[in-house]
Amino acid sequence: MRLILKIVAGILLGMVIGSFAPGMGAEWLVRLMVTVQTMINELIVFVIPLIVFFFITSGISSLPDQAGKMLGKTVGISYLSTVLAASMAFWIASPLIPSLVGQELPPVPAGQRAFAPFLTLEIPPLMGVMTALALSFVFGLSIQKLKLVSIKSFADEGKSVVELFLGSVVIPLLPFYIAGEFAKLAAEGQAVRMLGTFFSVLCLAVCLHFLWLSVLYTLAGIKSGKPPWKILATMFPAYLTALGTMSSAATIPVTLRQAKKAGVPPHVADFTIPLCANIHLSGSAITISTCSLALMFLTNHHVPASFDAFLPFILVLGIVMVAAPGAPGGAVLSALGILQSMLHFSDAQCALMIALYIAQDSFGTACNVTGDGALSILVSPKNERAKQ
């Protein structure tokens, strides 16, 4: 919650400086904020491949191989849920975005000063995002198959290093990063227009969260023979807990308790709930898909003309979500690489995406963990559920 308040404060500070500084002859202040934003962006671009490589490698290599069928079923259903949730978001949001958002952002008036940074840092990433993704699968699967303890330790410790860097450096700097973007937008006369679309887009994303939970719990109700609304009501404490913690990992104890109350066999819940907390991010995928469509319309004046054009992004997004750090905003940081490489997002669009995502992060996390309960029911063997 404190991060959300800091993001809001950064947006307001950026808008105030961008609106009044140029008229007072203090364009340098806007340029200073843009300079800070540019430097932070270099750090983010540098760390994204490391997030993808270390988190996915560690995640794959840590999957228990003795679980056999249950492991494959849980991973498959989790990925399918994430991909279908993002697909649903496309089908519903893409026709609504133009009317919901209204007109695209007007162009910057002719003669408008360019608020270029005073200096830039060149910190090239060690590898591309897709290279990091492919490499993580090679290493993760090899570590698990060959029981390479030392390399697994390197992956786990590398994940801890990146996690520390994100929590201590990158995430605390995000309010300044977003403040710089809104200072520039305000100086160009576009900030109010952009901010005015945020609420509508976020409301749409939250509505889609509940729609997807309805789908998951309808399926869970059909399989368990129980009323879907009763199962969802049982899982609702996990939803409320996630709203407060903004963390799937921190909510695991509550999710686990409520899943068992909903009739999931204890040994199944003990396996699926912690696993799904790391690999099932349907709510995050819905938000990222919806917000990316809105930003594409606002800045590029269009959304993808067909589902085929957006599907490759959705398929890779489902994989990249596995690399999402547990910190607030971790999912969108993991997705920035493919937003840039596959949807051709600019640095400005990435900054706005971060602001949009973090504003609803608690709702996306709540959708993720609540959906884990339904997935646990779908994974449970029918004869074991009957004993409950």
N, C-alpha and C positions, 0 to 999 in steps of 0.2 A: 504493500500500500504506500509506503514511503517513496518508493521509486516512482509510482504513478504521480504522486504529488510533486516530486522533483521535475518530472517530465512536463507537467502542467505549468510549473513555475518557469521552466526553460522556454516553453512556448510563449508565455506571456511576456517574459523578459525580452525575447527576441523580437516579438511584435512591437513592443514599446520602442526599443532602440531603432529598429528598422523604420518605424513610422515617423520618428521625430529627429533622429540624428542627421539625416541628409539635409533637412530643412534648416538645421542649426549650424550647417557647415562642418559637421563632424562625420563626414563619410568614412573617415579613417576608423571610426568605432565599428561600423558595419563590416569593413574590410578585416578588422582585427578578429571579429567573431567568425567570419568566414574562414580566416586563416586557421583558427583553432579547430573549426569543424573539419577542414581539409586534412589537418594533421591527425585528428582522431580517426578519420576515414581511412587513412593509410594504415593505421594500426589494425582496424577492423578487417580490411582487405587482407592484410598479412596473416591474421590469426584464423581466418575462415577455413583454409585448407587443413590447418592443424586440428581444428575442431572436428572436421569430417573424418580425417585419418585416425586420430587417436580415439575418439569416442566410438566410432563404428568398429574399429579393430578390437578395442577392449570389449565392446558389447558382444560381438560375434564370438570371440575367443572365450568369453565367460558363459556362453550358453551351455547348460548341462546336457551332456550327450547320453546320459543314462535314461532320460525321460522318454526318449524315442518318439512314439506316435503323438503323445500329448504335446511335446515341444513343437513338432512340425505343425500340428493342428492350431496351436495357439499363435505361433508366428504367422501362419498363413491367414487365419481369420483376422488377426490384428492388422496386417498389411492390407487385406481386402477392405476392411472397415475404413481405414484411413483413405485409401484410394477412392472408394465409393462415396465417402463423405465429401471429398474435394470435388468429385464429379457432380454430385448433387448441387454443390455450391455453384458450380459453373452453369448448370442448366437453369437454375432458378435466378441467380444473380445477373448473368449476362444480359437477359432481356430487360431486367429491372434497372440496371445501373444507369443507362442514359436518362430515364425519366426521374429516377431517384436523386441522382447527382445534379441533373440539370445540364446547363451548357458547360462545355469544357472551359478550362482556364483561358482567359483572354491573353493574347500575346503581350510581351513587355512592350510598352510604348516606344516608338522610334525615338532615338536620341537618349534613351534611358542609360544612365551610367552603368558600366559593368563593375560589379563589386568583386573584383578578383582578389585572391589572397595575396598577402605581402610576400610570402614564400611558400614553397611546398617541399615536403619530404618524399623522397623516392625510396620506398621500402618494398621492393618486389617480393611477392610471396614465394615460398620455396617450390611450390608446384601449383598447377591449376586445380580447380575444384573437382572436375571429373577425373583427373589423374589421381587425386587423393581418394576419391570414392572407389575407383577400381583397385587401387593399391590396398585400401583397407579390407576389401573382400579377399584379396590374395593372401594377405598376412593373417587376417582373422580366421579364415577357414583352415589355413595351414597350421596355425598355432593350435587350434582345437584338434585337428586330426593327428598331428605329430607330437602333441603334448610338449611344446617348446616353452618350458617354464621361464627361461631367462628372457625370451622375446616377449612373452606375455607380461612379465614384470615390467619390461620397458614400455609396453603399450599402456599398462595401467598407471605407471608413474608419469608417463607423458600426458595422459588424461588428467591426472591430478595437477600437473604443472599448468596446463591450459585452463583448467577450472579455476585455479588460483589467480591466474592472469585476468581471466574474465571477471571474476568476483571482486578483485582488488583494483583493477585498472579500467577495463573497458566499460563495464556496466556503470560504475560511478561517473564515468565521463559522458555517458549517453545524454543527460540533460543539456550539457554544453554543446554537444554535437547537434542536437535538435534545435537548440536556441540559435545557433549559427544559420541553420537553414531557414528558420522562420524570420530571422532578421533580414536575410536576403529577400525572401518572399514579400515581407512587409515593405521593404524599400522599393520593390518593383510593383507594389500595389496589388499583390495577389494573395496575401496571407489571409485576409478576412474571407475571401471566396473559398480558399482551401479549407480553412477551419470550419466554415459553415457546412461542409459536406461530411465532416467527421462523424457527427452524431447519427446521421441517417445510415451511413455505411456500417457503423458499429451496431446499431439496432438490428440491421438486416443480418449481420453475422451471428448475433446472439439468438435471433429467431431461428436461424438455420441450425444452431447447436441443439435447440430443443426439438426441432423437427427430426434431426438425425437420432437423438436419444429415443424419440418415439418409435422410429424404425427399429432400432436395436432391441428395445424392450418388447416390441410386438413380436419379433422373432423369438426372443427369449421366453415370452409367455406361451407362444405356440409350442416350443420345444418342452417347456417344463409343465405345461398344463395349468399354469397359474395365471390369474388376471395380470396383464402387463403393468397396470397402474399400481397394483399392490407391490410388485417387485421394485418398481421405480421409487415408490414411497419409502420402501425399506432402505434403498441406497441413497436417499436424499441427504442424510447426515454427512455422507462423504462429499456430496456436492457443496454443501454449506462450508465444510471444513476447507475444501480446496479454494473457495472464494476468499477465505481469510489468509491461507498460507501461500497461495499462488505457486504451489509446488506439489507435483505428483508424488515425489518421494516422501515428503513430509506427511502426506495424507494416507500413505499406505496402511498404517495401523487401523484407521477408521474404515477405509475401504475394505480391508480384510475382514474386520468384524461384521460389517453390514452384509458382505457377500455371503458369509456363513449363515447369517440370519435369514438371508433370502433363499437358502436351501442348497448352496453350493457345498459339496463335500469338503471337509476341512483339508484333506491332502491335495485336492484340486485347487482350492482357493490359495493355499500356502504356496503353490507353484505358480499359478497364473497371475495373481494380483501383482506381486513384485515385478514379474516379467513384463506384464502389460503396462505397468507404470513407466517403463523405459521404451517400449516399442509401439504402443498404441496411442497415437496423438491425432485422433479424428477431429477434435475440436480445434486444435491448432491448425490443421490442414484446411478446415473450413474457413477460418479467419484469414489465413494467408492467401487462399484462393480468392475470396471475396474482396479483400482489400487490394490485391494486385490488379484485379479487373477494374476496380474503381480508379486506381491511380493510372492505369493504362488509358482509361477514357479521359481522365482529367488532363493528362499531359501529352498523350499521343493522339487524342481525339478519336480513339476507336477501341473496341474490345475484339478479341479473336473472332474471326468470322465463323469459325466452325469448331466443334468439339475436338476434331482431329488435330487442330493446330495447338490446342491447349493440353491434350492428353499426355504427350511426352513429359511436359513439366510436372503433371500430377503424378505420373509413375515414378519419376525420380524424387519428387517431394516426399512420397511415402517412404522411400529408403533413407533420405537425408534426415527425416524426422527422428530416426533412430539415434542420430548424432546430436540431438538437442540436449544441451546441458540442463541440469536441474534448476539453475538460477532463473529468476524472472527475466523474461525476454529471450531465454536461451533458444527457443524454437525459431524465432525470426532471425537470430544471428546465424543459425545453422543454414537457414534457407536463403540468406543473402547471396551466396555464391551462385546458386542456380537461377535466382531472380536476375542476376546480372548476365550470366552466360546464356540462359535459355530464353528469358523474356526481355533481355537487353535493357534492364533497368539502369538508369543513371544514378550517380551519387545522390542527387536530390531526391529521386524517387525512393531510394533505399532509406534515406533519413526520414521521409514521410511514412514509409512502411513501418519503421521501428516505432515511431510515435503512435501510429494507428494500432499496431499490434499490442504494445505495452498497455495502452489505454483499456484494453479488454482482456488482458492476460489472465486475470483471475477467472473470467467466464470460460475462456478456452480451456484452462486447466481443469475447471470443474466439469466440463463436458468430457474431457479425456478420462478422468478417474471414474466418473459415473458410468461411462460406457464400459469400463473394465469389468464392472459387475455383470453386465449383460453378456460380455464375451466369455466370462467364466462359466456362465450357465450354458452357453452354446458349446463349450468345450467339454463339459461334464458328461460322462457316460450316462445313458438313460437309466440303466439298472441301478446305478449308485444314487441318482437323484431320487429314485423311488423309495429309498430307504430313509430319506429325510422326513 
